[in-house]
Amino acid sequence: MAAMRLVSRRVPLARKLVPAIESPVQRRFASTQAKDALPNPDPSANSATAALVNARAPFMVPTYVRPLPVMMKGQGCYLWDMENRRYLDLTAGIAVNSLGHCDPEISQVIAEQAETLIHASNLYHNYWTGALSELLIQTTVDSGAMRDASQVFISNSGTEANEAAIKFARKVGRSLDPSGEKHELVSFHNSFHGRTMGALSATPNPKYQTPFAPMIPGFKYGNYNDVAQIQTLVTEKTCGVIVEPIQGEGGINMATPEFLVALRKRCDEVGAVLIFDEIQCGLSRTGTLWAHAHPSLTPASGQAAHPDILTSAKALGNGVPIGATIISGKSVGEHIKAGDHGTTFGGNPLACRVAHHIVQRLASSEVQNAVEVSSAKFVLGFQELQEKYPHVISEIRGRGLILGIQLKKEYSAKAGELIGAARERGLLVITAGDGCLRFVPPLNIGEEQIKAGLKILGEAFEAVFKP
């Protein structure tokens, strides 16, 4: 029965979707232009899409650089723009839509809760905040991850989840050393932890930090996977260390078991809080509920490293804004008191009920096994592409369904061109780091969608790197 439910949730074939996706707005703006030689060309400068974008651009703060298509509808692995072009989405909203776009079960949960209670504030208890917190702790411990997981703080985003983690680490440091000397936080190059000032201070990328400098004082940066540096990097002044078991934005870089174990050991020695940021790589994206509990991160001898704080967001809401900061009762919980942190919207019953439903589904062995199967198919396709373009592709990285194709240095600037070529053939892919193509599709992607995606990707490579 469980297998049947999984099959019913897998992405439906596109032919079943096309009759249902046209809305009145899409009909109004449907393009009348003749088809270009490309199967899915971007809207032209004189299209209805361009007219709409140009008319609304003056009212929007220009913080994003985006291609022209205006997305109107999503279902499963697919998106459609306002001119009814269809795209196979291997970005999943940047690892958010792990159960696909507009999943019918999630839509039903949203509809039911929206008619019951959306928000009452944290001045009062509500049923779903506690239910979600209990489920996160139970499933985390049962999965073999974060052995001391005890309590959860619910917020609205990944950045907020990391802000809470940073504040909690500072509070622990202040509690252990009231002088305030134990306040330093350590993070690593090529990491990404968010855009608010605390999370941004933990993200040592000049592109993000320089326009808003100076950063919050007390942050130190090390090199990812460099074990030798840890002894001097993490000191008695360190209150917390934040690290991604797999760096997503930084280029799909994977931590070694030795690195995470060394961090855990050093944090224990100096009384620092170890924070694992699994906002992108967590919730079964690697084939295990949490990335740090994947068998590949168990060292040859001894236990795998587990965190004192674990942060989550993205897939937790499948598009509904929510974040979670899971803490250890032993090393963190006893230091956090009423009034130390708060949020107006975080923990609202709508987001928490949706997340409760999603965690139940993502924690299933059926979903996790499917991730392993799909991952193998993607990797095989990437390897075949690498064999065809050995002078272009240097490495294939990742685990489960957080994967990257690294272009060689001399071709890294071509990543954007590849993204465009894929999009104009009906495939959505994103970049990560320097010259890395990132693939974070829905976890329930079907075999036909994988084959179609690999075929279009090959066509994009052929267009950009013509023999």
Long-range contacts (C-beta under 8 A, 24 or more apart in sequence): 2-364, 2-366, 3-366, 5-366, 6-364, 6-366, 6-367, 6-370, 6-444, 9-99, 9-103, 9-105, 9-361, 9-444, 10-370, 10-444, 10-445, 10-446, 11-76, 11-77, 11-78, 11-100, 11-442, 11-444, 11-445, 11-446, 11-449, 12-75, 12-76, 13-446, 13-448, 14-78, 14-86, 17-75, 17-76, 17-78, 18-86, 20-75, 21-73, 21-75, 21-80, 21-84, 22-84, 23-72, 23-73, 25-72, 25-82, 26-72, 26-73, 26-80, 26-82, 26-83, 26-84, 29-82, 29-83, 30-82, 30-83, 30-84, 31-83, 31-84, 38-424, 38-425, 39-424, 39-425, 39-426, 40-85, 40-86, 40-87, 40-423, 40-424, 40-425, 40-426, 41-424, 42-67, 42-68, 42-69, 42-420, 42-423, 42-424, 43-68, 43-69, 43-81, 43-83, 47-83, 48-82, 48-83, 49-81, 49-82, 49-83, 52-82, 67-420, 67-423, 69-423, 73-102, 74-100, 74-101, 74-102, 75-100, 75-101, 75-102, 76-100, 76-101, 76-102, 76-442, 77-101, 77-441, 77-442, 77-445, 77-446, 77-449, 79-428, 85-426, 86-426, 87-423, 87-426, 87-427, 87-428, 88-426, 88-427, 88-428, 88-449, 88-452, 88-453, 88-456, 89-428, 89-441, 89-442, 90-427, 90-428, 90-429, 90-439, 90-440, 90-441, 90-453, 91-428, 91-429, 91-430, 91-438, 91-440, 91-441, 92-440, 92-441, 92-442, 93-319, 94-280, 94-314, 94-430, 94-440, 95-248, 95-280, 95-281, 95-285, 95-314, 95-315, 95-402, 95-440, 96-314, 96-315, 96-317, 96-318, 96-319, 97-315, 97-318, 97-319, 97-442, 98-283, 98-284, 98-285, 98-314, 98-315, 98-318, 98-358, 98-362, 98-442, 98-443, 98-444, 99-318, 99-358, 99-361, 99-362, 99-442, 99-443, 99-444, 100-442, 100-444, 100-445, 101-319, 101-442, 103-318, 105-357, 105-361, 106-318, 106-354, 106-357, 106-358, 109-353, 109-354, 109-357, 110-320, 110-350, 110-354, 113-349, 113-350, 113-353, 113-354, 114-350, 116-349, 117-349, 117-350, 118-348, 118-349, 118-350, 119-345, 119-348, 119-349, 119-350, 120-348, 120-349, 121-344, 122-342, 122-343, 122-344, 122-346, 122-347, 126-347, 126-348, 126-349, 126-352, 127-349, 128-349, 128-352, 128-353, 128-356, 129-154, 129-347, 129-348, 129-349, 129-352, 131-352, 131-353, 131-356, 132-324, 132-352, 132-353, 132-355, 132-356, 132-359, 135-356, 135-359, 135-360, 136-312, 136-324, 136-326, 136-359, 137-326, 139-289, 139-359, 139-363, 140-289, 140-290, 140-310, 140-326, 143-288, 143-289, 143-290, 143-293, 143-363, 144-288, 144-293, 145-288, 145-289, 145-290, 145-292, 145-293, 145-306, 145-310, 146-276, 146-290, 146-292, 146-293, 146-306, 146-307, 146-310, 146-326, 146-328, 147-306, 148-306, 148-308, 148-328, 148-329, 148-330, 148-331, 149-310, 149-326, 149-327, 149-328, 150-327, 150-328, 150-329, 150-330, 150-333, 151-326, 151-327, 151-329, 151-333, 152-324, 152-325, 152-326, 152-327, 153-324, 153-325, 153-327, 153-341, 153-346, 154-322, 154-323, 154-324, 154-343, 154-346, 154-347, 154-351, 154-352, 155-322, 155-323, 155-324, 155-325, 155-343, 155-346, 155-347, 156-321, 156-322, 156-323, 156-343, 156-345, 156-346, 156-351, 157-194, 157-313, 157-321, 157-322, 157-323, 158-194, 158-279, 158-280, 158-311, 158-312, 158-313, 158-314, 158-323, 159-193, 159-194, 159-195, 159-196, 159-199, 159-323, 160-194, 160-196, 160-313, 160-323, 160-343, 160-346, 161-279, 161-311, 161-312, 161-313, 161-323, 161-324, 161-325, 162-193, 162-194, 162-198, 162-199, 162-202, 162-242, 162-275, 162-277, 162-279, 162-311, 162-325, 163-194, 163-196, 163-198, 163-199, 164-311, 164-323, 164-325, 164-341, 165-240, 165-242, 165-275, 165-277, 165-309, 165-311, 165-325, 166-198, 166-199, 166-202, 166-240, 166-242, 166-275, 167-198, 167-340, 167-341, 168-273, 168-309, 168-325, 168-327, 168-332, 168-335, 168-336, 168-340, 168-341, 169-239, 169-240, 169-242, 169-272, 169-273, 169-275, 169-309, 170-239, 170-240, 171-335, 171-336, 171-340, 172-239, 172-240, 172-273, 172-331, 172-332, 172-335, 173-238, 173-239, 173-240, 173-272, 173-273, 174-239, 175-335, 176-239, 176-271, 181-237, 182-236, 182-237, 182-238, 182-239, 182-271, 183-218, 183-237, 183-239, 184-218, 184-219, 184-220, 184-235, 184-237, 184-238, 184-239, 185-218, 185-219, 185-220, 185-238, 185-239, 185-240, 185-241, 185-242, 186-219, 186-220, 186-221, 186-222, 186-233, 186-234, 186-238, 186-240, 186-241, 186-242, 186-272, 187-219, 187-220, 187-221, 187-222, 187-241, 187-242, 187-243, 188-221, 188-222, 188-223, 188-224, 188-243, 188-247, 189-221, 189-222, 189-223, 189-224, 189-250, 190-224, 190-247, 190-250, 190-251, 190-253, 190-433, 191-224, 191-242, 191-243, 191-244, 191-247, 191-249, 191-250, 191-277, 192-244, 192-247, 192-248, 192-249, 192-250, 193-242, 193-277, 202-242, 224-250, 224-253, 224-255, 224-259, 225-253, 225-255, 225-256, 225-259, 226-259, 227-258, 227-259, 227-262, 230-262, 230-263, 230-266, 231-266, 234-263, 234-266, 234-267, 234-270, 234-272, 235-270, 236-270, 236-271, 238-267, 238-270, 238-272, 239-272, 239-273, 240-272, 240-273, 240-274, 240-275, 240-309, 241-266, 241-267, 241-272, 241-273, 241-274, 241-275, 242-275, 242-277, 243-274, 243-275, 243-276, 243-277, 244-276, 244-277, 244-278, 244-280, 244-281, 245-276, 245-278, 245-281, 245-291, 245-292, 245-294, 245-297, 246-280, 246-281, 246-286, 246-291, 246-398, 246-399, 246-402, 247-433, 248-279, 248-280, 248-281, 248-402, 248-432, 248-438, 248-440, 249-280, 249-432, 249-433, 250-432, 250-433, 251-397, 251-404, 251-406, 251-432, 251-433, 251-434, 251-436, 252-397, 252-398, 252-402, 252-403, 252-404, 252-406, 252-432, 252-433, 252-436, 252-438, 253-397, 253-433, 254-397, 254-398, 254-399, 255-297, 257-296, 257-297, 257-298, 257-299, 257-304, 257-305, 258-299, 260-292, 260-297, 260-304, 260-305, 261-299, 261-302, 261-303, 261-304, 261-305, 263-305, 264-305, 264-306, 267-308, 273-308, 273-309, 273-331, 273-332, 274-305, 274-307, 274-308, 274-309, 275-307, 275-308, 275-309, 275-310, 275-311, 276-307, 276-309, 276-310, 276-311, 277-311, 278-310, 278-311, 278-312, 279-311, 279-312, 279-313, 279-314, 279-323, 280-314, 280-402, 280-440, 281-399, 281-402, 282-310, 282-312, 282-315, 283-312, 283-314, 283-315, 283-316, 283-358, 283-359, 283-362, 284-315, 284-362, 284-363, 284-367, 284-368, 284-371, 284-400, 284-443, 285-315, 285-371, 285-400, 285-401, 285-402, 285-440, 285-443, 286-371, 286-399, 286-400, 286-401, 286-402, 287-368, 287-369, 287-371, 287-372, 287-375, 287-399, 287-400, 287-401, 288-368, 288-400, 289-362, 289-363, 289-368, 291-399, 294-399, 294-400, 296-399, 308-332, 315-358, 315-362, 316-355, 316-358, 316-359, 317-351, 317-354, 317-355, 317-358, 318-354, 318-358, 320-350, 320-351, 320-354, 320-355, 321-345, 321-351, 322-346, 322-351, 322-352, 322-354, 322-355, 324-355, 362-443, 367-443, 367-444, 370-443, 370-444, 371-400, 371-401, 371-443, 372-400, 374-401, 374-441, 374-443, 374-445, 374-447, 374-450, 375-399, 375-400, 375-401, 375-403, 377-447, 377-450, 378-403, 378-439, 378-450, 378-454, 379-403, 381-450, 381-454, 381-457, 382-454, 385-454, 385-457, 385-458, 385-461, 388-458, 388-461, 389-461, 389-465, 392-461, 392-465, 397-436, 398-439, 401-439, 401-440, 401-441, 401-443, 401-445, 402-438, 402-439, 402-440, 403-438, 403-439, 403-440, 404-432, 404-433, 404-436, 404-437, 404-438, 404-439, 405-436, 405-437, 405-439, 406-433, 406-435, 406-436, 407-435, 407-436, 407-437, 408-435, 409-435, 411-435, 411-465, 414-464, 414-465, 417-464, 418-460, 418-461, 418-464, 421-459, 421-460, 421-463, 421-464, 422-456, 422-457, 422-460, 425-456, 425-459, 425-460, 425-463, 426-456, 427-453, 427-456, 427-457, 427-460, 429-457
